[in-house]
Amino acid sequence: MKLATLKDGSRDGQLVVVSRDLKTAHFATDIAGKLQTVLDDWAFYAPQLQDLYDALNAGRSRHPFPFQTKDCMAPLPRAYQWADGSAYVNHVELVRKARGAEMPPEFWTDPLMYQGGSDDFIGPQDDIVCANEAFGIDFEAEVAVITGDVRMGATPDQAGEAIRLVMLANDVSLRNLIPAELGKGFGFFQSKPATAFSPVAVTPDELGDAWRERRVHRPMVVHWNSKKVGSPDCGTDMVFDFGQLIAHICRTRNVRAGSIVGSGTISNVDRSKGYCCIAEKRMIETIDGGKPETEFMKYGDAVRIEMFDAEHKSIFGAIDQVVAAP
């Protein structure tokens, strides 16, 4: 099934079920008002939402209405945890190669992860608001999952069983703030503003054969100022699957229902697939020519992030944002 959260003036919005073709929606109010309620008792609420979803797709729902992505918040507007991994080690390797640093061997066996702000996500068409262009504004197209409860010490297989929903993310980075922050030793903080998510989150079964090995095997299509800059395959070169990423968190603590775990920037070794963040393009330019040439985003720039099924139908709807001053 496909779920979304509509803006209603509150912090958590209004949960709706969205049709498979993303054309219509139906309020889930009679079942649950917000997504976190569903995640807290998935076994109870999910079958009821599935029935509503089936009725909506069959044209049997009572009060369907046109679905508009501009009305969407993030599917889960605020979460108990937002942990973003770096599952595409090719991306990390390029970063280090561009500055002449060796790749530590443990990067291939132990996931890299940071904890981002989860109190203030933004919707798929909300502006990327930044105080200063000089901060180095960059998009990052990613896949993310929302979990149920996962106990401390869970294996990747056990963690994978707790994946409830899948969505896309634009994990915006302020690249020029990152070096100083990392130099302090505590990792990202100010350099990571609000993350945006796709209009809808989908259950893994909606992906069909594209969901296997706890990975999404479809291209991530990215347009920057209407120009296609990337379409790398999300299942290719993903060193750590989502079960492994969740299990990494669970090594020392529980993961509770409503936690969001990200894949990190999608990145393929095959350069012809383009890029999902400007930093990667700049790293390749540095490796090839000695210095970066592509500038980061400016006020008024637009980024569109989307994924399509085998019939070229949008799965999650599009993240479609413009960079704006405060």
C-alpha positions in Angstrom: 0.0 0.0 0.0 0.9 3.6 -0.3 0.6 6.2 2.5 1.0 9.9 2.7 0.5 12.7 5.2 -1.3 15.9 4.2 -0.8 19.3 5.6 -3.6 20.4 8.0 -1.9 23.0 10.2 -0.7 20.6 12.8 2.8 19.2 13.4 1.9 15.6 12.4 -0.6 16.2 9.6 -3.4 13.9 8.4 -2.7 10.3 7.3 -4.2 9.3 3.9 -4.1 6.2 1.8 -3.0 6.9 -1.8 -3.9 4.9 -4.9 -1.3 2.9 -6.7 -1.3 5.4 -9.7 -1.0 8.3 -7.3 -4.1 10.0 -8.7 -6.5 9.7 -5.8 -6.4 9.5 -2.0 -8.7 8.7 0.9 -8.5 10.0 4.5 -7.6 7.2 7.0 -9.2 9.1 9.9 -11.6 6.3 10.8 -8.6 4.0 11.2 -5.7 6.2 12.4 -5.1 10.0 12.2 -1.3 9.9 11.9 1.4 7.5 10.6 3.2 7.1 14.0 0.0 5.6 15.5 0.0 3.0 12.7 3.7 2.2 13.2 3.2 1.8 17.0 0.7 -1.0 16.4 1.4 -2.2 12.8 -0.2 -5.6 13.2 -3.5 -4.0 14.2 -3.7 -1.0 11.8 -1.9 -2.2 8.7 -4.6 -4.7 7.6 -7.3 -2.1 8.0 -5.3 0.4 5.9 -4.7 -2.4 3.3 -8.5 -2.9 3.0 -9.0 0.8 2.4 -6.1 0.8 -0.1 -7.7 -2.2 -2.0 -11.1 -0.4 -2.1 -9.5 2.8 -3.3 -7.7 1.0 -6.2 -10.9 -0.9 -7.1 -13.0 2.3 -7.1 -15.0 1.1 -4.1 -13.9 3.7 -1.5 -16.5 6.0 -0.1 -14.9 9.4 -0.3 -11.9 9.5 -2.7 -10.4 12.8 -3.7 -7.6 14.0 -6.1 -4.1 13.5 -4.7 -1.9 16.6 -4.9 1.7 16.3 -3.9 1.9 20.0 -3.1 -0.3 19.3 -0.1 2.0 16.7 1.4 4.2 16.8 4.4 6.9 14.2 4.7 5.1 10.8 5.1 6.4 10.8 8.7 6.7 14.6 9.5 8.8 14.0 12.6 10.4 10.8 13.8 12.0 9.4 16.9 15.2 8.8 15.0 16.8 9.6 11.6 19.9 7.6 11.1 21.6 7.9 7.7 24.1 5.4 6.5 26.6 5.5 3.7 25.9 2.1 2.0 27.4 3.1 -1.4 31.1 2.8 -0.5 32.0 4.1 -4.0 30.8 7.5 -2.9 33.0 7.4 0.2 36.0 6.1 -1.9 35.6 9.0 -4.3 35.6 11.5 -1.4 38.8 10.2 0.0 40.5 9.7 -3.4 39.8 13.4 -4.3 41.8 14.5 -1.3 44.5 11.9 -1.7 43.5 9.8 1.3 43.6 6.0 1.5 40.4 4.0 2.0 40.4 2.3 5.4 39.6 -1.4 4.8 36.9 -1.4 7.5 34.7 0.9 5.4 33.9 -2.3 3.4 32.8 -4.3 6.4 31.4 -1.7 8.9 28.8 0.8 7.9 29.4 4.5 8.2 26.4 6.3 9.8 25.4 9.7 11.2 22.3 10.8 13.2 20.4 13.7 11.6 17.7 16.0 12.9 14.3 14.2 13.0 12.2 16.9 14.6 11.5 19.0 11.5 11.3 17.1 8.2 10.0 19.0 5.2 7.6 18.0 2.4 8.4 17.0 -1.1 7.6 20.4 -2.6 8.8 22.6 0.3 11.6 25.0 -0.4 15.2 24.3 0.6 15.7 27.3 2.8 19.3 28.3 3.3 20.7 31.4 5.0 23.7 31.8 2.7 24.6 30.4 -0.8 28.2 30.3 0.4 27.4 27.3 2.7 27.7 25.1 -0.4 24.1 23.8 -1.0 23.9 20.3 -2.3 21.1 17.8 -2.9 21.5 14.1 -2.0 19.1 11.6 -3.5 18.6 8.5 -1.3 16.3 5.7 -0.4 15.1 5.5 3.2 13.0 3.0 5.2 10.8 3.3 8.2 11.1 0.6 10.8 9.0 -1.1 13.4 10.5 -2.1 16.7 13.9 -3.9 16.5 15.6 -5.3 19.5 19.2 -4.7 20.5 21.4 -7.4 19.0 19.1 -8.2 16.1 20.7 -9.8 13.0 20.4 -8.2 9.6 17.6 -10.8 8.7 15.7 -9.9 11.8 16.1 -6.2 11.3 15.0 -6.6 7.7 11.7 -8.1 8.9 10.9 -4.9 10.7 11.1 -2.7 7.6 7.5 -1.3 7.3 7.8 1.4 4.6 10.2 2.6 1.9 10.5 6.2 0.6 12.9 8.6 -1.2 14.9 11.3 0.5 16.7 14.5 -0.3 19.3 14.6 2.5 20.5 18.2 1.8 24.1 19.0 2.7 25.9 22.3 3.2 29.2 21.2 1.9 31.3 24.2 2.9 30.3 23.7 6.5 31.3 20.0 6.7 35.1 20.2 6.8 35.2 22.3 10.0 32.5 20.2 11.7 34.2 16.9 10.9 37.4 18.4 12.1 35.9 18.8 15.5 35.4 15.1 15.7 31.7 15.0 16.5 30.4 14.7 12.9 27.6 16.5 11.0 25.3 19.0 12.7 24.9 22.5 11.3 25.9 21.1 7.9 22.8 19.0 7.7 19.6 21.1 7.4 16.1 19.7 7.2 15.6 16.5 5.1 12.8 16.2 2.6 11.0 13.0 1.7 8.9 11.7 -1.2 5.1 12.4 -1.2 4.3 8.7 -0.4 5.9 5.9 1.5 5.2 2.4 0.2 5.2 -1.1 1.7 8.0 -3.2 0.3 5.5 -5.5 -1.5 4.5 -2.5 -3.7 7.9 -2.7 -5.3 7.4 -6.3 -6.5 10.6 -7.8 -7.9 12.4 -4.5 -7.4 12.6 -5.2 -3.7 15.0 -8.0 -3.1 18.0 -8.6 -0.8 16.6 -5.7 1.3 17.5 -3.3 -1.5 15.5 -1.3 -4.1 16.6 -2.4 -7.6 15.4 0.6 -9.6 17.2 3.7 -10.9 17.1 7.0 -9.0 16.3 9.7 -11.5 17.7 13.2 -10.6 17.1 16.4 -12.5 18.9 19.6 -11.6 17.4 22.7 -13.2 15.4 20.5 -15.5 18.6 18.7 -16.8 18.9 15.0 -16.0 22.1 14.6 -14.1 21.8 11.1 -12.7 20.0 7.7 -12.9 22.2 5.3 -11.0 20.6 1.9 -10.0 19.9 1.8 -6.2 20.5 -1.9 -6.0 23.9 -1.8 -7.7 27.0 -1.1 -5.6 25.0 -0.9 -2.4 27.5 -2.6 -0.1 25.3 -2.7 3.0 21.6 -3.6 2.7 18.9 -2.0 4.9 18.9 -5.0 7.2 22.6 -4.5 7.8 22.2 -0.8 8.3 19.5 -1.3 10.9 21.5 -4.1 12.6 24.4 -1.7 12.9 22.3 0.6 15.0 21.1 -2.3 17.0 24.5 -3.5 18.1 24.2 -1.4 21.2 20.6 -0.2 21.5 17.0 -0.9 20.5 15.5 0.7 17.5 11.9 1.8 18.1 8.9 2.0 15.7 9.0 5.1 13.6 12.8 5.2 13.2 14.0 6.2 9.7 17.2 4.7 8.2 18.7 6.1 5.1 20.9 4.5 2.5 23.2 7.4 1.9 23.7 9.0 -1.5 23.1 6.6 -4.4 26.3 6.0 -6.3 27.4 3.6 -9.0 30.9 2.8 -10.0 29.7 3.2 -13.7 30.2 6.9 -14.3 27.8 6.9 -17.2 25.0 6.6 -14.7 25.6 10.2 -13.5 25.4 11.5 -10.0 22.9 12.0 -7.1 24.8 14.8 -5.4 26.9 17.6 -6.7 29.8 16.7 -4.4 30.4 13.5 -6.3 30.5 15.3 -9.6 33.1 17.7 -8.1 35.1 14.8 -6.7 35.3 13.2 -10.2 36.4 16.5 -11.7 39.1 16.8 -9.0 40.4 13.3 -9.7 40.4 13.8 -13.5 41.4 17.4 -13.8 42.9 18.5 -10.5 40.1 20.8 -9.3 36.3 21.0 -9.2 34.4 23.0 -11.8 30.7 22.4 -11.0 29.3 24.9 -8.5 26.9 24.1 -5.8 23.2 25.2 -5.9 22.2 28.8 -6.0 19.0 30.5 -4.9 16.3 29.7 -7.5 17.9 26.4 -8.5 15.5 23.4 -8.6 16.1 19.7 -8.0 13.7 16.8 -8.8 14.2 13.3 -7.4 12.0 10.4 -8.6 11.8 6.7 -9.1 9.8 4.8 -11.8 8.7 1.2 -12.1 9.4 -1.0 -15.1 6.4 0.6 -16.9 7.8 4.1 -16.2 5.1 4.9 -13.7 6.2 7.0 -10.6 6.4 4.8 -7.5 6.7 7.4 -4.7 5.8 10.6 -6.5 8.5 13.3 -6.9 10.6 15.4 -4.5 10.6 18.7 -6.4 12.3 21.5 -4.5 13.6 25.0 -5.1 16.5 26.7 -3.1 15.3 29.8 -1.4 16.6 32.5 1.0 15.0 32.8 4.4 
